[in-house]
Amino acid sequence: MMKKIILFTASILTFILFCSCNTKQKDTLGQKSETKAKLMWVDATANIHRFNNKDTIDFYLHKLNELGFTDVVVDIRPISGHVLYDSKYAPKLTEWNGKSILYTFDYLGYFIEKAHKEGMRVQASMNTFVAGHNYVNRGIIYEDNKSDWASVVYPPSEDRKFIPITEEKQKYSAMVNPVNEEFQEYILNLFAEVAEKYPKLDGIILDRVRYDGFTADFSELSRQKFEEYIGKKLDKYPDDIYLWKKDTQGNFYPERGKYFLQWVEWRSQVIHDFMVKARNKIKSVNPDLSFGDYTGAWYPTYFEVGVNFASKDYDPSKEYDWATPTYKNTGYAELIDLFTVGNYYTTITIEDYLEKNPAVKNETDMHAQSSLWYCVEGSCQNLRNIMGENKFIGGILADQFYDNPEGLTESIKMNLQESDGVMIFDIVHIIDKNLWDYVEKGMLHASDNP
């Protein structure tokens, strides 16, 4: 009886959140709500040296406005865990790539001031469950004696060996364990600090709100929390989750243990519950601040990173063998005001995909994949199904089109046609390769009908 009461209460709360989120999503679009959202991302470390003066910010914000962009996404917490503003919690980024960074003005504050004069909104991007850069051994995990925050990885091998993610040098992101309550409190304080420090900010977009990948996290803390979740002690760990074995070609594959499906569900529940905390924390400071999220669009494999961004009305267990019937309760689409997904594919149309049939391996995929999810048009159509009535904005990784700039134009047009907007990552690629004409062609030929 108690479980039924809890589930009923949770359903009521979800319904309330759904109504308030979708209402707020319309409100936060502000003066350009009649058009589809068009976002340009300004990555922190890739752009800080160029954009650390007012004239450059003025020039590019005016250019973006003339091209029809509605929002600029200003990254203020890169994967190193440093920040680009004065914080009482986190160290400020003062050097990158061997060059010092001199702050002569409030970086984010000036973006807000200038963008608003141009009639544009500003979203502050904050990397979440990451605190170090493995390629250069930099970040708060390395510098502030916070090594216990680092995710513990179970890499493919025959010896069941666990290692800290800081030893996986082929991965640039030193991800943290999402279930670590000390880190959760730390990052939530940063969200609240930004919301309070910048009352005129339009929104906060969380990035990397996920586990590192399929192989993480296998710390003793995760074992303890998972055992609490299922109400049982594990006889064998990690075998009860999965065991690495070799196929006939000598390639490693995970042989599922008896609690594999519950493990997948639990990890997704961890992320869902954090998203509730994050939304509540931000809204408690500024209820009008948009709560945003960026994630990869490849839903069929995104369970590998503990993420279920679908609507609670969508039941993945009807299509995927990794989902329990209760996995759908971990969906968090209704929590998000501004949702951006990475349609990071160079094949644009379904027709083109069927002709070329490329195998695609994204950053968080264990293996290359082949399906209609892996083209922009097919991705958007599938996302409509799992997102239900919730809006989503299709994202583009601009450097994928260095050798085919016309593809950038077509991707912009397709995302604007099939999703609720477009987000381009990152402005540095557009500037360095002078892709502005291709951006303009995509923006001008797309419909603005919401």
N, C-alpha and C positions, 0 to 999 in steps of 0.2 A: 504493500500500500504506500509506504513512504517513497519508494522509487517512482510510483505513478504520479504522486503529488509533485515530486521534483521535476519530472519530465513535463508535466502540465505547466508548472510555473515557468520552466525554461522556454516552452513554446509561446507563452504569453509575452515574455520578455523579448523573444526573437521577433514576434509580430510587431511589438512597439518599436523596436530598433529598425525593423524594415520600413515602417511608415515614416519614422523620423529621418532615416538616412536618405530615402528617395526624395523626400521633400527638401531636405537640405542640399542634396545634389543640384536641384534646380536653382536654389537660392544662390549657391556659391559660384554659379557661372556668371553672375553680375551683369554688367552692361552689355555683354556679348552673348547672352543666353540664347538669342535667336539663331546663332550659328553653332556649328559643331566645334568642339574644342580642338585647338591646334597648338601643340606644345613643342617648344624647343628646349632640349636638355643642355645644361652647361655643367659638365663634369668638373669636379673640384681640382684635382691634381693636373688634369690635362689642360686646364685653361687658366689656372691661377696667375701664372706669370704674365699672360697676355691681358687678362681682364682686371689686373690689379691697378687700374687707373680709371678715372671717371670718364675721360674722353672715349676710351674704347667701349665702355658700357653704353654710353650715350649713342655712339655710332651704331652698334649692333642692335640695340633695342629699337631704335628708329627703323632700321632695316627690317627687322622681324615684324614690326607693326605694319609697315608698308606691304609686306608679303601676306598679311592676313593672319599672323599668329595671334592667338588670344592669351597665351600663357608662356612664361619662361620658367623653367625648372632650374633652380640654383642649388647645386650640390654643396652642402655645408658640412657634411661628415663623410669623408672618403673612407675607403676600406681600412686605412691605417688606424682609424679610430680618433685621429686628431680632428679638430673642428676649425672652421673659418670665421669664428667670432669669439669674443671674450666670454669665457665660460668659467663658472666656479667649480665645475665638475671635471672637465676634460681639457687636455693640453691643446694649445693652438698650433696649427700647422705653420711653422716659421721657416721651413726649408724643404725643397723638393728637387730631386735630380741634381743635387749639388749646388743649387742656386737658392740663396736666401730670399725670403718673402718679407717685404716691408709693407706693413699696413698703415697707410696714411689716412684712411677713412673707414667707416663701417661698411664692409663689403656687402653683406646682405641688405643692410639698411638702405644703402644707396640704390641697389637694384629695385627695391620696393618703391622708393621715392620716384625714380626715373620711369619705371614701368607704368606706374599709376598715371603719371603725366601723359604717357603714350596711350593710355586707355587699355593697358594689358594687366593681367594678374600675375602674381609671383607665388610659385610653389617652392617651398624649401625641401630639398631631398636629403634624407638622412639614412645612410647605411645602418642596418640594425644589428643583426647577429654576426658581426665581423669586427675584429679589433686589431688587425695586423696585416702587413703585406709580406708574404713569404719570399718574394723574389729579392727583396732588399733587406729582409730581417728588421723591419721597422713597424712600429705601432705600439699601442699601449700594452698588448700582450707581451711584447719584448722589453719594453722600457719601464713599465710600472709594476714589475713583480706580480703580474696577474696571469701567470702561466696556467694557473688552475682554471681559468676561464676557457682555455683552448679546448676545442672539441677533440675527443678521443676517437681515432679512426681504426676500423677493422679492415685493412686492405686485403685484396685477394692474395692468398698464400695458403700453404698447407700446415702452417704451424700455429694458427689461431693467435697471431701476435697483434697486440694493440699498440698504436703509436700516437703521440700528439700530432695534431695537424701541422704544427710548425716544422715537422720533419718531412712533410710532403711538399718538396720544393717545386714539383711540377704544377702545383696549384698556387695561384697568386693570393687567394683570399684565405687569411687565417681566421676561419670561422670559429665562433664560440658555441658552447652547448646551450641551446635555447631553453632548456629546463632549469638552468642555473639561476636561482632566485636572486642571488647577489647581483649578477649582471642585469637581470631584468629590472631590478630597482634602479640600478645605475642608468640604464638607457632610458627608462621612463622619466627619470629626473631631467635628462637632457631634452626630451620632447617637451616637457612642461616648461623648462627654462626658455626654449625658443619661442613657445607660444606666448609666454609672459613678456619676454624681451622685445618681441616684435608684434605689437598689437594690430598693426596694419597689414601684416602678412595675410595672404589669402588662403594658404593651405600648406600642409605638411604631407609629403609623399614618402612613405617608408620603402626602402629597398633592401633586398636580401633578408626578408623576414622568413627565414627557412633554415633547415639543416644544411650542412655542407653538401651532402649527397647520400647515396644509398649506404655508404660504409660508415656513416656517423649517426649518432654518437653512441659509443659503447663504453662509456665511463661507468664507474661504480655508482655514481649518482643517478645515471640513467637507468641502470639495472634496478636500483632501489625504487625509483619513482614508477617504473613500469610494473614491478611486482605489487606495488600499492594499487595501481590501476586495475590489474586483473585479479587482485586478491589472492595471489598464489606465489610461492617461492619457485624460482626456476631451478630445475634439477641440473641442467647443463647450460652453460652460458659461454659462448653465443650460440651453441648448437640448437637450443630451443627456438632461436630466432631464425638463423640460417647458418649453413656450413659451406665454406668454399670447397668446390670439387672441380676436377678437370674432366672435360668431355673427351671424345675420341681424337679430337684434333689438338688436344693439349691446352685448350682455352679454359680459364676459370669461369664457373657459373655458380650462383648461389642455390644450394639445395635447401628448400624451405623447411623450417622446423615447425613444431606443433603450435607455436604461438606467433607465427609470422604475420598472419592477418591482423591479430590484435595489436602487434607491434606497429604495423603500418597505421592502424587507426589511432593508436595512442600518440604517435608522433604528430599526426595531423591535429589531434585534440590539443596538444601542447601549443601549437601555432595558433589555433583558433582562440584558445583562452587568452593568449598573450595579446592578440588583436583586440579582444574585448577590453583588456586592461589599457592598451595604448589609446584606443578611442576615448575611453572614459577619462583618462589622464589629460589628454589634449583638450577635450570638450569641457572639462572642469575649469580650465584656465580661460578658454575662449570658445564658447558654444558655437560661434559663427565660423570658426576656422574649419576649412574643409579637411577631412581625414582621407588621405589618399594612399594608394599602394601600387607598387610596380612588381610584376612577376612575369616569369616566362609563360608563353601561351601554350606550351606543349603539355596539355593536361593528361594525356594517356600515360606519360612517364613521370609527371610531377609528383606522384606519390613518393617517388624516390627521395624527395627533399622534404617530405612531411607537410606538403601544402595542398589544401583543398579550397580553391577559390570559387567553387561552384555555388549556385544557389542551393538552399536547403530543400528546394522542391525537386532537385535533380538527384536521382539514385544511381550512382556509378556501379553499384554491385550488379546491375542488370547487364552491364557491358564489359566490366573488367574483373579479372579473377583475383586482383589484389585488394578488392574492396569488400568489407563486411556489409551486411544489410544496415548496420548502424553507422557506417562510415559517413553517410550523408549528413549526419548531425554535426559534423565538423566543418561543414561549408560556411564560409564567412562572407559571401558576396553582399549580403544585406547589411554588413557593417561598414561598407566603403562608400564614401561620397564621390570619389574620383578614382577610377580604376583603370590603370594602364597595363597592357599586356604586350610582351615582346613578340610580335609576328616577324621574327628574325629569319626570313626565308628569301632566297634570291629567285625562287620560282613564284610567280605572281598569280597566274590563273590556274584553275583546275585543269583546263585543256592542256596548258603547257606542262603541268606536272605529270599528267597521264602520258604525255609524249616522252618526257625525259626520265621520269621515275627515279629521281635522285634519292640516295640514302643520306639522311641528315643526322648529324650528331651535335646536339647543342651542349652548352657548357655543363649542364647538370645531368645529362643523359649518360647512363652506363654504356649503352650500345647505340650504334646508328639505327635510325628508324625509317620506315617507308610507309606512308599512308597519306591520305588527302589532308590530314592535319598540317602537313609540312609544305604547304604553299599558302600564300596570304589569303586568297579567296576561300580555300577550304578551311583554313583556320578560323576565319571570321564566321563562316556558316556553322561550324561545330561549336564555337564559343557561344553563339546565340542560343543554342540548345541547352548548354549547361548553365548559362548565366540567367536564363529566364528573362524577366522584365528588367533586370539590372543592366545598366549601361556599361560599356567598356570601350576603351580607346586603343586602337591598334598602334603598336610601336614599331619603329624601323631602326635597324642598326646600319648607319650610313656607310661605314667603311666596307660593308659587304658589296658595295656598288662602285668601288674604285675603278674596276675594269669594265663596268657596264653602267655608266651613269644614267642612261635612259631607263634602266630598271628602277632607279630611285624615283624617277617621275611616276612610273607605273605603280610602284608600291604605295606612294603617297595617294594617288588617285584611288587605288583599290581599297586602302584602309579607310579613306573618307567615304567611299561608296558603301562599304559593307559593315563598318563599325560606327561608333559614335564620335569619331574624331581621329586625330593622328598625333603621334608623339615621335619626334626624331631624336635619336641618340647618335651622335653628339655634335654640337656646333663646331667643335674643333675639326671634325672630318669635312664639314662643309667649307670651312675657311681654308684649311690646308690644301684641299684639292679643288678649290674654287667651283663648288657644285651649285652655286646659287641659281644659275639659270635653270637647272634641272628641278630644283626645289620650286622655283616660281612656276614652271610649267605644270607641275603636279598640283600646286595650290590653286592656280587660276582655272584649271579645267575640271575641278571637282565641285560637286553640288554642296551647298551649305544647308540644305534642308535637314533639320534634325530628325 
